[in-house]
Amino acid sequence: MEVAYLLLGSNLADRAELLNQAIALIAARAGSVRSYSSVYETEPWEASPDLPFLNMAVSIETDHNPYQLIDILLAIESELGRERDGSFNAPRTIDIDILLFGNLIVDEPVLQVPHPRMHLRRFALLPLNEIARDVVHPKMGKTVSGLLEECGDKLSVEIYKPLESLA
């Protein structure tokens, strides 16, 4: 079993309900959910500010390898209405990214772990810091809390729902 950290985001439809549905599907198909962060409302990264995201981090224990895991996550996204049109920052019903997968480093066109831009984004680091502050980024050699302290991202990331009020 390996621990993977995921980032979930939604900025279309019933955002909170889509996060709940994604967590349920992840638990059923990808691995047991160990913990999850509060939900944050976040200003979109290089996209329309009229469609703010809800984001949260989730840790799971999985017996899948990262390639199997990403296939499962992409299928969940599709099932929850995610349409991929090639746009990098298009609005979406759900987005599920693998931020970290144990200490594994994968750098291939189909999969990059750790997520190559997580250290640049407060909307990823802030929720991840709640559940994995002392976890070390395997490429950068810094803890999640250290990466958050150094992050220069100034986009708005505000608490939406505390941990205990989700689900």
JOTA-V167235 format. One record per residue. N is the residue number from 1. RES is the residue in three letters. SS is DSSP state (H for helix, E for strand, C for the rest). Layout:
# JOTA-V167235
n=N res=RES ss=SS
n=N res=RES ss=SS
This chain:
# JOTA-V167235
n=1 res=MET ss=C
n=2 res=GLU ss=E
n=3 res=VAL ss=E
n=4 res=ALA ss=E
n=5 res=TYR ss=E
n=6 res=LEU ss=E
n=7 res=LEU ss=E
n=8 res=LEU ss=E
n=9 res=GLY ss=E
n=10 res=SER ss=E
n=11 res=ASN ss=C
n=12 res=LEU ss=C
n=13 res=ALA ss=C
n=14 res=ASP ss=C
n=15 res=ARG ss=H
n=16 res=ALA ss=H
n=17 res=GLU ss=H
n=18 res=LEU ss=H
n=19 res=LEU ss=H
n=20 res=ASN ss=H
n=21 res=GLN ss=H
n=22 res=ALA ss=H
n=23 res=ILE ss=H
n=24 res=ALA ss=H
n=25 res=LEU ss=H
n=26 res=ILE ss=H
n=27 res=ALA ss=H
n=28 res=ALA ss=H
n=29 res=ARG ss=H
n=30 res=ALA ss=C
n=31 res=GLY ss=C
n=32 res=SER ss=E
n=33 res=VAL ss=E
n=34 res=ARG ss=E
n=35 res=SER ss=E
n=36 res=TYR ss=E
n=37 res=SER ss=C
n=38 res=SER ss=C
n=39 res=VAL ss=E
n=40 res=TYR ss=E
n=41 res=GLU ss=E
n=42 res=THR ss=E
n=43 res=GLU ss=C
n=44 res=PRO ss=C
n=45 res=TRP ss=C
n=46 res=GLU ss=C
n=47 res=ALA ss=C
n=48 res=SER ss=C
n=49 res=PRO ss=C
n=50 res=ASP ss=C
n=51 res=LEU ss=C
n=52 res=PRO ss=C
n=53 res=PHE ss=E
n=54 res=LEU ss=E
n=55 res=ASN ss=E
n=56 res=MET ss=E
n=57 res=ALA ss=E
n=58 res=VAL ss=E
n=59 res=SER ss=E
n=60 res=ILE ss=E
n=61 res=GLU ss=E
n=62 res=THR ss=E
n=63 res=ASP ss=C
n=64 res=HIS ss=C
n=65 res=ASN ss=C
n=66 res=PRO ss=H
n=67 res=TYR ss=H
n=68 res=GLN ss=H
n=69 res=LEU ss=H
n=70 res=ILE ss=H
n=71 res=ASP ss=H
n=72 res=ILE ss=H
n=73 res=LEU ss=H
n=74 res=LEU ss=H
n=75 res=ALA ss=H
n=76 res=ILE ss=H
n=77 res=GLU ss=H
n=78 res=SER ss=H
n=79 res=GLU ss=H
n=80 res=LEU ss=C
n=81 res=GLY ss=C
n=82 res=ARG ss=C
n=83 res=GLU ss=C
n=84 res=ARG ss=C
n=85 res=ASP ss=C
n=86 res=GLY ss=C
n=87 res=SER ss=C
n=88 res=PHE ss=C
n=89 res=ASN ss=C
n=90 res=ALA ss=C
n=91 res=PRO ss=C
n=92 res=ARG ss=C
n=93 res=THR ss=C
n=94 res=ILE ss=C
n=95 res=ASP ss=E
n=96 res=ILE ss=E
n=97 res=ASP ss=E
n=98 res=ILE ss=E
n=99 res=LEU ss=E
n=100 res=LEU ss=E
n=101 res=PHE ss=E
n=102 res=GLY ss=C
n=103 res=ASN ss=C
n=104 res=LEU ss=C
n=105 res=ILE ss=C
n=106 res=VAL ss=E
n=107 res=ASP ss=E
n=108 res=GLU ss=E
n=109 res=PRO ss=C
n=110 res=VAL ss=C
n=111 res=LEU ss=E
n=112 res=GLN ss=E
n=113 res=VAL ss=E
n=114 res=PRO ss=C
n=115 res=HIS ss=C
n=116 res=PRO ss=C
n=117 res=ARG ss=C
n=118 res=MET ss=H
n=119 res=HIS ss=H
n=120 res=LEU ss=H
n=121 res=ARG ss=C
n=122 res=ARG ss=H
n=123 res=PHE ss=H
n=124 res=ALA ss=H
n=125 res=LEU ss=H
n=126 res=LEU ss=H
n=127 res=PRO ss=H
n=128 res=LEU ss=H
n=129 res=ASN ss=H
n=130 res=GLU ss=H
n=131 res=ILE ss=H
n=132 res=ALA ss=H
n=133 res=ARG ss=C
n=134 res=ASP ss=C
n=135 res=VAL ss=C
n=136 res=VAL ss=E
n=137 res=HIS ss=C
n=138 res=PRO ss=C
n=139 res=LYS ss=C
n=140 res=MET ss=C
n=141 res=GLY ss=C
n=142 res=LYS ss=C
n=143 res=THR ss=E
n=144 res=VAL ss=H
n=145 res=SER ss=H
n=146 res=GLY ss=H
n=147 res=LEU ss=H
n=148 res=LEU ss=H
n=149 res=GLU ss=H
n=150 res=GLU ss=H
n=151 res=CYS ss=C
n=152 res=GLY ss=C
n=153 res=ASP ss=C
n=154 res=LYS ss=C
n=155 res=LEU ss=C
n=156 res=SER ss=C
n=157 res=VAL ss=E
n=158 res=GLU ss=E
n=159 res=ILE ss=E
n=160 res=TYR ss=E
n=161 res=LYS ss=E
n=162 res=PRO ss=C
n=163 res=LEU ss=H
n=164 res=GLU ss=H
n=165 res=SER ss=H
n=166 res=LEU ss=C
n=167 res=ALA ss=C
